[in-house]
């Protein structure tokens, strides 16, 4: 599987680099959220065609001063709710990242198995006599014994033997 000089190994390296870049961007965004905590939270109005979401609604007005005895002030309550929303958003994003990393691990394991299979085929082909090298490659590609015998200049029985060995090595 060679795409213009790009092999499986280069593809895996590019995939790992993209994941690392994504993680760095997410960490920078998370650091930016920490710096923005001193800024007042502005709540944008909901889109015209959509019903308002609970997180886009302004905070509930604080109860009367008499009812707040022993409770936090309105600004402290607003700050607490803002932090809770922020923590929820961060947890959601971390969960999504974990799912993405798990999916990439599965893809990487599948790629690793494919590479090991290809390596085994290449090693088997290199272990064969140079006279039969082309015949082994054609057999691994699924060619018929008659075609292999004709193209490689070997007897049909030899070509059948090479095909049988190639099929045996695939298992």
C-alpha positions in Angstrom: 0.0 0.0 0.0 2.2 2.8 -1.3 0.6 6.1 -2.3 3.2 8.2 -4.1 6.0 7.6 -1.6 3.7 7.5 1.4 3.6 4.2 3.1 1.6 2.9 6.1 4.3 4.1 8.5 4.1 7.7 7.3 0.3 7.6 7.5 0.4 6.4 11.1 3.0 9.1 12.0 0.8 11.8 10.4 -2.3 10.4 12.3 -0.4 10.6 15.6 0.8 14.1 14.9 -2.7 15.2 14.2 -4.0 13.8 17.5 -1.1 15.5 19.3 -2.0 18.8 17.7 -5.6 18.4 18.6 -4.7 17.7 22.2 -2.5 20.8 22.3 -5.2 23.0 20.9 -7.7 21.6 23.5 -5.3 22.2 26.3 -4.7 25.8 25.1 -8.4 26.4 25.0 -8.8 25.0 28.5 -6.0 27.3 29.8 -7.7 30.2 28.1 -10.9 29.4 30.0 -9.0 29.6 33.2 -7.7 33.1 32.3 -11.2 34.2 31.4 -12.6 33.3 34.8 -12.1 36.9 36.0 -14.1 38.3 33.1 -17.9 38.7 33.5 -19.8 36.0 31.6 -21.9 37.4 28.9 -25.0 35.4 27.9 -25.9 35.7 24.2 -29.5 35.7 23.3 -30.8 32.5 21.9 -31.2 32.1 18.1 -34.5 33.4 16.7 -35.8 30.0 15.4 -34.8 27.9 18.4 -36.3 27.7 21.8 -34.0 28.9 24.6 -31.8 26.3 26.2 -31.5 26.2 29.9 -27.8 27.1 29.8 -28.6 30.3 27.7 -31.2 31.6 30.1 -30.1 34.3 32.4 -29.6 33.3 36.0 -32.7 33.3 38.2 -33.1 36.4 40.3 -31.8 36.0 43.8 -34.4 35.6 46.6 -35.1 38.6 48.7 -32.4 39.7 51.2 -34.4 38.4 54.1 -34.6 34.9 52.5 -30.8 34.8 51.9 -29.7 34.8 55.5 -26.5 32.8 55.6 -26.5 32.2 51.9 -24.0 33.5 49.3 -24.5 36.9 47.7 -25.9 37.1 44.2 -22.5 37.6 42.6 -21.1 34.6 44.4 -24.0 32.5 43.3 -23.7 33.7 39.8 -19.9 32.9 39.9 -20.6 29.4 41.3 -23.1 28.6 38.6 -20.7 29.8 35.9 -18.0 27.6 37.3 -20.4 24.6 37.4 -21.3 25.2 33.7 -17.7 25.5 32.8 -16.8 22.3 34.6 -19.7 20.5 32.9 -18.5 21.7 29.5 -14.9 20.7 30.2 -16.0 17.2 31.4 -18.1 16.8 28.3 -15.1 17.8 26.1 -12.8 15.4 28.0 -15.2 12.5 27.6 -15.4 13.3 23.8 -11.6 13.3 23.6 -11.4 10.0 25.5 -13.8 8.4 23.0 -11.8 9.8 20.1 -8.6 8.5 21.6 -10.2 5.0 22.1 -11.3 5.0 18.5 -7.9 6.0 17.3 -6.3 3.3 19.4 -8.5 0.7 17.7 -7.6 2.1 14.3 -3.9 2.0 15.2 -4.2 -1.6 16.4 -5.8 -2.6 13.1 -3.1 -0.8 11.2 -0.4 -2.5 13.2 -2.0 -5.9 12.4 -2.0 -5.0 8.7 1.6 -3.9 8.8 2.6 -7.1 10.6 0.8 -9.2 8.0 2.5 -7.3 5.1 5.9 -7.7 6.9 5.3 -11.5 7.2 4.5 -11.7 3.5 7.6 -9.7 2.6 9.9 -11.8 4.8 8.4 -15.0 3.3 9.1 -13.7 -0.2 12.6 -12.7 0.7 13.3 -16.2 2.1 12.5 -17.8 -1.2 15.1 -18.5 -3.9 15.5 -15.6 -6.3 14.4 -17.8 -9.1 11.0 -18.2 -7.5 10.7 -14.7 -6.2 8.4 -13.5 -9.0 6.3 -16.6 -8.7 5.8 -16.2 -4.9 4.8 -12.5 -5.4 2.3 -13.5 -8.1 0.9 -16.3 -5.9 0.5 -13.9 -3.0 -1.4 -11.6 -5.3 -3.8 -14.5 -6.1 -2.7 -15.4 -9.6 -3.5 -18.8 -11.1 -0.8 -21.5 -11.4 -1.1 -21.6 -15.2 -0.4 -17.8 -15.4 2.5 -18.1 -13.0 4.1 -21.0 -14.9 3.8 -19.1 -18.2 5.1 -15.8 -17.0 7.9 -17.1 -14.8 9.1 -19.9 -17.1 8.6 -22.7 -14.5 6.7 -26.0 -14.7 3.0 -25.9 -13.9 3.6 -28.4 -11.0 6.2 -26.0 -9.5 3.7 -23.1 -9.9 1.0 -25.1 -8.1 3.5 -25.8 -5.3 4.3 -22.1 -5.0 0.6 -21.2 -4.9 0.0 -23.9 -2.2 2.9 -22.5 -0.1 1.7 -18.9 -0.5 -1.8 -19.9 0.7 -0.3 -21.8 3.6 1.8 -18.8 4.7 -1.3 -16.5 4.6 -2.9 -18.6 7.4 
